[in-house]
Amino acid sequence: MSASEIVNKVWNYAHVLRDDGVGYGDYLEQITYLIFLKMADERETGGQETRVPKKYTWARLVKLDGDDLP
């Protein structure tokens, strides 16, 4: 995935959150957290150790939806 595709995805997520009434600071925090979790997942897949608790890993969270999310 190219850098411009990532930027477009992030902006699309930002627009969805904004349209749902989430303020700028809040959606910036949420998107930053999701990017962090995805990067940690990629590092873990590459064999590096991460300190993300297992119940909050990207692999686990992508399987959840709505109220099931922590």
Gaussian input, Z-matrix of N, CA and C with variables (Angstrom, degrees):
# hf/3-21g

backbone

0 1
 N
 C     1     B1
 C     2     B2     1     A1
 N     3     B3     2     A2     1     D1
 C     4     B4     3     A3     2     D2
 C     5     B5     4     A4     3     D3
 N     6     B6     5     A5     4     D4
 C     7     B7     6     A6     5     D5
 C     8     B8     7     A7     6     D6
 N     9     B9     8     A8     7     D7
 C    10    B10     9     A9     8     D8
 C    11    B11    10    A10     9     D9
 N    12    B12    11    A11    10    D10
 C    13    B13    12    A12    11    D11
 C    14    B14    13    A13    12    D12
 N    15    B15    14    A14    13    D13
 C    16    B16    15    A15    14    D14
 C    17    B17    16    A16    15    D15
 N    18    B18    17    A17    16    D16
 C    19    B19    18    A18    17    D17
 C    20    B20    19    A19    18    D18
 N    21    B21    20    A20    19    D19
 C    22    B22    21    A21    20    D20
 C    23    B23    22    A22    21    D21
 N    24    B24    23    A23    22    D22
 C    25    B25    24    A24    23    D23
 C    26    B26    25    A25    24    D24
 N    27    B27    26    A26    25    D25
 C    28    B28    27    A27    26    D26
 C    29    B29    28    A28    27    D27
 N    30    B30    29    A29    28    D28
 C    31    B31    30    A30    29    D29
 C    32    B32    31    A31    30    D30
 N    33    B33    32    A32    31    D31
 C    34    B34    33    A33    32    D32
 C    35    B35    34    A34    33    D33
 N    36    B36    35    A35    34    D34
 C    37    B37    36    A36    35    D35
 C    38    B38    37    A37    36    D36
 N    39    B39    38    A38    37    D37
 C    40    B40    39    A39    38    D38
 C    41    B41    40    A40    39    D39
 N    42    B42    41    A41    40    D40
 C    43    B43    42    A42    41    D41
 C    44    B44    43    A43    42    D42
 N    45    B45    44    A44    43    D43
 C    46    B46    45    A45    44    D44
 C    47    B47    46    A46    45    D45
 N    48    B48    47    A47    46    D46
 C    49    B49    48    A48    47    D47
 C    50    B50    49    A49    48    D48
 N    51    B51    50    A50    49    D49
 C    52    B52    51    A51    50    D50
 C    53    B53    52    A52    51    D51
 N    54    B54    53    A53    52    D52
 C    55    B55    54    A54    53    D53
 C    56    B56    55    A55    54    D54
 N    57    B57    56    A56    55    D55
 C    58    B58    57    A57    56    D56
 C    59    B59    58    A58    57    D57
 N    60    B60    59    A59    58    D58
 C    61    B61    60    A60    59    D59
 C    62    B62    61    A61    60    D60
 N    63    B63    62    A62    61    D61
 C    64    B64    63    A63    62    D62
 C    65    B65    64    A64    63    D63
 N    66    B66    65    A65    64    D64
 C    67    B67    66    A66    65    D65
 C    68    B68    67    A67    66    D66
 N    69    B69    68    A68    67    D67
 C    70    B70    69    A69    68    D68
 C    71    B71    70    A70    69    D69
 N    72    B72    71    A71    70    D70
 C    73    B73    72    A72    71    D71
 C    74    B74    73    A73    72    D72
 N    75    B75    74    A74    73    D73
 C    76    B76    75    A75    74    D74
 C    77    B77    76    A76    75    D75
 N    78    B78    77    A77    76    D76
 C    79    B79    78    A78    77    D77
 C    80    B80    79    A79    78    D78
 N    81    B81    80    A80    79    D79
 C    82    B82    81    A81    80    D80
 C    83    B83    82    A82    81    D81
 N    84    B84    83    A83    82    D82
 C    85    B85    84    A84    83    D83
 C    86    B86    85    A85    84    D84
 N    87    B87    86    A86    85    D85
 C    88    B88    87    A87    86    D86
 C    89    B89    88    A88    87    D87
 N    90    B90    89    A89    88    D88
 C    91    B91    90    A90    89    D89
 C    92    B92    91    A91    90    D90
 N    93    B93    92    A92    91    D91
 C    94    B94    93    A93    92    D92
 C    95    B95    94    A94    93    D93
 N    96    B96    95    A95    94    D94
 C    97    B97    96    A96    95    D95
 C    98    B98    97    A97    96    D96
 N    99    B99    98    A98    97    D97
 C   100   B100    99    A99    98    D98
 C   101   B101   100   A100    99    D99
 N   102   B102   101   A101   100   D100
 C   103   B103   102   A102   101   D101
 C   104   B104   103   A103   102   D102
 N   105   B105   104   A104   103   D103
 C   106   B106   105   A105   104   D104
 C   107   B107   106   A106   105   D105
 N   108   B108   107   A107   106   D106
 C   109   B109   108   A108   107   D107
 C   110   B110   109   A109   108   D108
 N   111   B111   110   A110   109   D109
 C   112   B112   111   A111   110   D110
 C   113   B113   112   A112   111   D111
 N   114   B114   113   A113   112   D112
 C   115   B115   114   A114   113   D113
 C   116   B116   115   A115   114   D114
 N   117   B117   116   A116   115   D115
 C   118   B118   117   A117   116   D116
 C   119   B119   118   A118   117   D117
 N   120   B120   119   A119   118   D118
 C   121   B121   120   A120   119   D119
 C   122   B122   121   A121   120   D120
 N   123   B123   122   A122   121   D121
 C   124   B124   123   A123   122   D122
 C   125   B125   124   A124   123   D123
 N   126   B126   125   A125   124   D124
 C   127   B127   126   A126   125   D125
 C   128   B128   127   A127   126   D126
 N   129   B129   128   A128   127   D127
 C   130   B130   129   A129   128   D128
 C   131   B131   130   A130   129   D129
 N   132   B132   131   A131   130   D130
 C   133   B133   132   A132   131   D131
 C   134   B134   133   A133   132   D132
 N   135   B135   134   A134   133   D133
 C   136   B136   135   A135   134   D134
 C   137   B137   136   A136   135   D135
 N   138   B138   137   A137   136   D136
 C   139   B139   138   A138   137   D137
 C   140   B140   139   A139   138   D138
 N   141   B141   140   A140   139   D139
 C   142   B142   141   A141   140   D140
 C   143   B143   142   A142   141   D141
 N   144   B144   143   A143   142   D142
 C   145   B145   144   A144   143   D143
 C   146   B146   145   A145   144   D144
 N   147   B147   146   A146   145   D145
 C   148   B148   147   A147   146   D146
 C   149   B149   148   A148   147   D147
 N   150   B150   149   A149   148   D148
 C   151   B151   150   A150   149   D149
 C   152   B152   151   A151   150   D150
 N   153   B153   152   A152   151   D151
 C   154   B154   153   A153   152   D152
 C   155   B155   154   A154   153   D153
 N   156   B156   155   A155   154   D154
 C   157   B157   156   A156   155   D155
 C   158   B158   157   A157   156   D156
 N   159   B159   158   A158   157   D157
 C   160   B160   159   A159   158   D158
 C   161   B161   160   A160   159   D159
 N   162   B162   161   A161   160   D160
 C   163   B163   162   A162   161   D161
 C   164   B164   163   A163   162   D162
 N   165   B165   164   A164   163   D163
 C   166   B166   165   A165   164   D164
 C   167   B167   166   A166   165   D165
 N   168   B168   167   A167   166   D166
 C   169   B169   168   A168   167   D167
 C   170   B170   169   A169   168   D168
 N   171   B171   170   A170   169   D169
 C   172   B172   171   A171   170   D170
 C   173   B173   172   A172   171   D171
 N   174   B174   173   A173   172   D172
 C   175   B175   174   A174   173   D173
 C   176   B176   175   A175   174   D174
 N   177   B177   176   A176   175   D175
 C   178   B178   177   A177   176   D176
 C   179   B179   178   A178   177   D177
 N   180   B180   179   A179   178   D178
 C   181   B181   180   A180   179   D179
 C   182   B182   181   A181   180   D180
 N   183   B183   182   A182   181   D181
 C   184   B184   183   A183   182   D182
 C   185   B185   184   A184   183   D183
 N   186   B186   185   A185   184   D184
 C   187   B187   186   A186   185   D185
 C   188   B188   187   A187   186   D186
 N   189   B189   188   A188   187   D187
 C   190   B190   189   A189   188   D188
 C   191   B191   190   A190   189   D189
 N   192   B192   191   A191   190   D190
 C   193   B193   192   A192   191   D191
 C   194   B194   193   A193   192   D192
 N   195   B195   194   A194   193   D193
 C   196   B196   195   A195   194   D194
 C   197   B197   196   A196   195   D195
 N   198   B198   197   A197   196   D196
 C   199   B199   198   A198   197   D197
 C   200   B200   199   A199   198   D198
 N   201   B201   200   A200   199   D199
 C   202   B202   201   A201   200   D200
 C   203   B203   202   A202   201   D201
 N   204   B204   203   A203   202   D202
 C   205   B205   204   A204   203   D203
 C   206   B206   205   A205   204   D204
 N   207   B207   206   A206   205   D205
 C   208   B208   207   A207   206   D206
 C   209   B209   208   A208   207   D207

   B1=1.4475
   B2=1.5281
   B3=1.3072
   B4=1.4573
   B5=1.5249
   B6=1.3138
   B7=1.4602
   B8=1.5279
   B9=1.3228
   B10=1.4722
   B11=1.5273
   B12=1.3306
   B13=1.4613
   B14=1.5258
   B15=1.3242
   B16=1.4658
   B17=1.5211
   B18=1.3166
   B19=1.4646
   B20=1.5255
   B21=1.3126
   B22=1.4680
   B23=1.5191
   B24=1.3339
   B25=1.4604
   B26=1.5226
   B27=1.3216
   B28=1.4657
   B29=1.5276
   B30=1.3181
   B31=1.4582
   B32=1.5209
   B33=1.3266
   B34=1.4658
   B35=1.5239
   B36=1.3434
   B37=1.4645
   B38=1.5223
   B39=1.3224
   B40=1.4619
   B41=1.5244
   B42=1.3200
   B43=1.4661
   B44=1.5296
   B45=1.3321
   B46=1.4663
   B47=1.5249
   B48=1.3216
   B49=1.4687
   B50=1.5247
   B51=1.3258
   B52=1.4632
   B53=1.5242
   B54=1.3163
   B55=1.4592
   B56=1.5263
   B57=1.3278
   B58=1.4648
   B59=1.5263
   B60=1.3303
   B61=1.4605
   B62=1.5132
   B63=1.3160
   B64=1.4619
   B65=1.5265
   B66=1.3211
   B67=1.4593
   B68=1.5218
   B69=1.3301
   B70=1.4655
   B71=1.5231
   B72=1.3169
   B73=1.4630
   B74=1.5109
   B75=1.3262
   B76=1.4610
   B77=1.5214
   B78=1.3479
   B79=1.4568
   B80=1.5139
   B81=1.3114
   B82=1.4567
   B83=1.5345
   B84=1.3214
   B85=1.4609
   B86=1.5290
   B87=1.3214
   B88=1.4592
   B89=1.5293
   B90=1.3110
   B91=1.4695
   B92=1.5244
   B93=1.3306
   B94=1.4631
   B95=1.5174
   B96=1.3232
   B97=1.4555
   B98=1.5355
   B99=1.3301
   B100=1.4606
   B101=1.5281
   B102=1.3153
   B103=1.4708
   B104=1.5274
   B105=1.3352
   B106=1.4672
   B107=1.5266
   B108=1.3422
   B109=1.4623
   B110=1.5254
   B111=1.3204
   B112=1.4690
   B113=1.5263
   B114=1.3226
   B115=1.4685
   B116=1.5283
   B117=1.3246
   B118=1.4655
   B119=1.5165
   B120=1.3298
   B121=1.4656
   B122=1.5274
   B123=1.3126
   B124=1.4659
   B125=1.5171
   B126=1.3200
   B127=1.4683
   B128=1.5249
   B129=1.3212
   B130=1.4602
   B131=1.5246
   B132=1.3160
   B133=1.4580
   B134=1.5272
   B135=1.3230
   B136=1.4640
   B137=1.5191
   B138=1.3392
   B139=1.4592
   B140=1.5106
   B141=1.3262
   B142=1.4595
   B143=1.5226
   B144=1.3164
   B145=1.4653
   B146=1.5243
   B147=1.3252
   B148=1.4606
   B149=1.5146
   B150=1.3254
   B151=1.4602
   B152=1.5239
   B153=1.3082
   B154=1.4628
   B155=1.5293
   B156=1.3495
   B157=1.4688
   B158=1.5280
   B159=1.3221
   B160=1.4658
   B161=1.5232
   B162=1.3293
   B163=1.4667
   B164=1.5240
   B165=1.3462
   B166=1.4641
   B167=1.5207
   B168=1.3163
   B169=1.4629
   B170=1.5251
   B171=1.3197
   B172=1.4682
   B173=1.5259
   B174=1.3339
   B175=1.4617
   B176=1.5312
   B177=1.3161
   B178=1.4667
   B179=1.5189
   B180=1.3258
   B181=1.4681
   B182=1.5244
   B183=1.3323
   B184=1.4687
   B185=1.5251
   B186=1.3191
   B187=1.4664
   B188=1.5311
   B189=1.3393
   B190=1.4536
   B191=1.5177
   B192=1.3382
   B193=1.4590
   B194=1.5268
   B195=1.3074
   B196=1.4639
   B197=1.5103
   B198=1.3416
   B199=1.4588
   B200=1.5328
   B201=1.3185
   B202=1.4663
   B203=1.5335
   B204=1.3201
   B205=1.4491
   B206=1.5269
   B207=1.3538
   B208=1.4817
   B209=1.5121
   A1=107.82
   A2=115.90
   A3=120.13
   A4=111.02
   A5=115.74
   A6=121.05
   A7=111.03
   A8=117.15
   A9=119.30
   A10=111.42
   A11=117.75
   A12=120.43
   A13=111.02
   A14=116.06
   A15=120.16
   A16=110.46
   A17=116.58
   A18=121.09
   A19=110.14
   A20=117.06
   A21=120.73
   A22=111.69
   A23=117.35
   A24=120.52
   A25=110.90
   A26=116.22
   A27=120.14
   A28=110.25
   A29=118.15
   A30=120.68
   A31=111.27
   A32=117.22
   A33=119.54
   A34=110.87
   A35=116.99
   A36=120.12
   A37=110.74
   A38=116.30
   A39=120.33
   A40=110.78
   A41=117.18
   A42=120.86
   A43=111.43
   A44=116.89
   A45=120.35
   A46=109.89
   A47=116.49
   A48=119.84
   A49=111.11
   A50=116.85
   A51=120.58
   A52=110.22
   A53=116.46
   A54=120.84
   A55=112.23
   A56=116.62
   A57=121.26
   A58=111.81
   A59=117.18
   A60=120.78
   A61=114.96
   A62=118.01
   A63=121.27
   A64=108.18
   A65=117.40
   A66=122.07
   A67=112.61
   A68=116.07
   A69=122.66
   A70=112.10
   A71=117.68
   A72=121.00
   A73=112.05
   A74=115.97
   A75=120.26
   A76=111.97
   A77=117.44
   A78=116.62
   A79=111.95
   A80=117.93
   A81=120.32
   A82=109.63
   A83=116.07
   A84=120.64
   A85=111.25
   A86=117.18
   A87=121.11
   A88=111.92
   A89=116.88
   A90=120.36
   A91=110.44
   A92=117.11
   A93=120.45
   A94=110.44
   A95=116.86
   A96=121.46
   A97=110.79
   A98=117.29
   A99=120.55
   A100=111.66
   A101=117.24
   A102=120.86
   A103=109.99
   A104=116.12
   A105=120.59
   A106=110.91
   A107=116.76
   A108=120.08
   A109=111.97
   A110=116.92
   A111=120.48
   A112=110.72
   A113=116.81
   A114=120.18
   A115=110.53
   A116=117.46
   A117=121.00
   A118=110.26
   A119=116.69
   A120=121.21
   A121=111.04
   A122=116.80
   A123=120.47
   A124=111.28
   A125=116.55
   A126=119.34
   A127=110.87
   A128=115.73
   A129=119.98
   A130=110.88
   A131=116.94
   A132=121.63
   A133=110.57
   A134=116.04
   A135=121.50
   A136=113.79
   A137=116.79
   A138=119.67
   A139=115.79
   A140=117.92
   A141=120.47
   A142=110.04
   A143=115.44
   A144=120.64
   A145=109.87
   A146=116.68
   A147=121.72
   A148=108.93
   A149=116.59
   A150=121.03
   A151=112.37
   A152=116.64
   A153=120.41
   A154=107.54
   A155=117.33
   A156=119.19
   A157=110.65
   A158=116.46
   A159=121.81
   A160=113.03
   A161=117.71
   A162=118.75
   A163=112.99
   A164=117.73
   A165=121.56
   A166=113.35
   A167=117.98
   A168=119.69
   A169=110.81
   A170=114.75
   A171=121.58
   A172=110.53
   A173=116.33
   A174=121.13
   A175=111.34
   A176=117.14
   A177=120.13
   A178=111.26
   A179=116.78
   A180=120.14
   A181=113.14
   A182=118.55
   A183=119.40
   A184=112.11
   A185=116.72
   A186=120.89
   A187=112.19
   A188=117.13
   A189=121.65
   A190=110.97
   A191=114.36
   A192=119.90
   A193=109.78
   A194=116.47
   A195=122.04
   A196=114.20
   A197=116.19
   A198=121.76
   A199=113.07
   A200=116.97
   A201=120.01
   A202=111.89
   A203=117.83
   A204=121.47
   A205=110.13
   A206=116.81
   A207=119.14
   A208=111.92
   D1=131.62
   D2=-178.05
   D3=-79.82
   D4=165.79
   D5=-179.93
   D6=-61.54
   D7=-39.77
   D8=-179.38
   D9=-67.96
   D10=-33.17
   D11=176.36
   D12=-67.02
   D13=-38.70
   D14=177.35
   D15=-64.96
   D16=-44.55
   D17=178.68
   D18=-59.65
   D19=-44.50
   D20=178.77
   D21=-61.89
   D22=-41.42
   D23=177.93
   D24=-62.34
   D25=-45.38
   D26=-179.69
   D27=-60.62
   D28=-44.62
   D29=179.00
   D30=-64.88
   D31=-37.15
   D32=176.81
   D33=-62.40
   D34=-42.98
   D35=176.27
   D36=-62.26
   D37=-40.82
   D38=179.77
   D39=-61.55
   D40=-41.87
   D41=179.92
   D42=-65.86
   D43=-39.61
   D44=178.11
   D45=-62.15
   D46=-47.37
   D47=-179.96
   D48=-64.16
   D49=-42.62
   D50=179.74
   D51=-61.78
   D52=-43.33
   D53=-179.36
   D54=-65.36
   D55=-22.53
   D56=177.05
   D57=-88.83
   D58=7.78
   D59=175.56
   D60=90.16
   D61=10.84
   D62=179.11
   D63=-83.05
   D64=131.68
   D65=-179.52
   D66=-69.93
   D67=161.60
   D68=-176.80
   D69=-54.49
   D70=-50.33
   D71=-178.62
   D72=-61.43
   D73=-39.20
   D74=179.92
   D75=-67.50
   D76=-45.51
   D77=-178.82
   D78=-72.93
   D79=-27.91
   D80=174.56
   D81=-63.85
   D82=-42.59
   D83=177.75
   D84=-62.91
   D85=-45.17
   D86=-178.39
   D87=-64.75
   D88=-44.73
   D89=-179.47
   D90=-66.21
   D91=-40.06
   D92=177.63
   D93=-60.90
   D94=-42.52
   D95=179.36
   D96=-63.66
   D97=-43.49
   D98=178.99
   D99=-63.75
   D100=-40.68
   D101=177.71
   D102=-63.30
   D103=-42.56
   D104=177.53
   D105=-58.76
   D106=-47.00
   D107=-179.54
   D108=-63.82
   D109=-39.16
   D110=178.96
   D111=-66.32
   D112=-41.34
   D113=178.40
   D114=-65.15
   D115=-40.22
   D116=177.62
   D117=-62.77
   D118=-39.82
   D119=178.13
   D120=-62.42
   D121=-43.15
   D122=179.34
   D123=-64.77
   D124=-37.56
   D125=177.27
   D126=-67.14
   D127=-42.07
   D128=179.04
   D129=-63.54
   D130=-40.78
   D131=177.13
   D132=-62.18
   D133=-32.31
   D134=178.87
   D135=-81.89
   D136=2.28
   D137=176.49
   D138=98.35
   D139=0.06
   D140=178.80
   D141=-87.97
   D142=150.89
   D143=178.92
   D144=-82.82
   D145=140.71
   D146=174.19
   D147=-124.74
   D148=162.90
   D149=-178.55
   D150=-109.53
   D151=21.07
   D152=178.25
   D153=-78.15
   D154=125.53
   D155=177.77
   D156=-56.59
   D157=142.20
   D158=-175.06
   D159=-55.14
   D160=-34.90
   D161=-177.76
   D162=-73.91
   D163=-8.68
   D164=178.70
   D165=-115.27
   D166=12.14
   D167=-178.23
   D168=-69.55
   D169=155.51
   D170=179.04
   D171=-56.76
   D172=-45.81
   D173=-177.08
   D174=-58.72
   D175=-35.43
   D176=179.64
   D177=-79.25
   D178=-42.88
   D179=-174.98
   D180=-68.37
   D181=-32.71
   D182=-178.82
   D183=-67.00
   D184=-16.82
   D185=178.80
   D186=-85.27
   D187=-12.28
   D188=-176.57
   D189=-97.75
   D190=161.36
   D191=-179.44
   D192=-148.92
   D193=145.61
   D194=173.62
   D195=56.22
   D196=-126.22
   D197=-175.16
   D198=-67.52
   D199=-16.54
   D200=178.26
   D201=-71.88
   D202=-20.24
   D203=179.75
   D204=-69.86
   D205=139.46
   D206=179.14
   D207=-71.79

